[in-house]
């Protein structure tokens, strides 16, 4: 239980950062995706609104086509839509964010930025 609280706190703090910490440069020369995570199981990627699962599938296909060098230079930016603290939508948004981070780790994405 304590570890889940620490993880949730770390994710929340990371979500508060709007700029990269000093000394960290994100190299997006192989591409960048900005994802807005909603509290209803959907995400927005650009002008498209789609289920989280559909985005995960698209990202898997995209990253599988990349070389190792490209994977190092690929950036995914995540931000969560504002939700009322303690609400069911906030819990769903956090679960979706966690799921997305887990999937990106499995895919080998090394540059994830929280907005």
Secondary structure, 3 states (H helix, E strand, C coil): CHHHHHHHHHHHHHHHCCCCCCCCCCCCCCCEEEEEECCCCEEEECCEEEEHHHHHHHHHHHHHCCCHHHHHCCEEEEEECCCCCCCHHHHHHHHHHHHHHHHHHHHCCCEEEEC
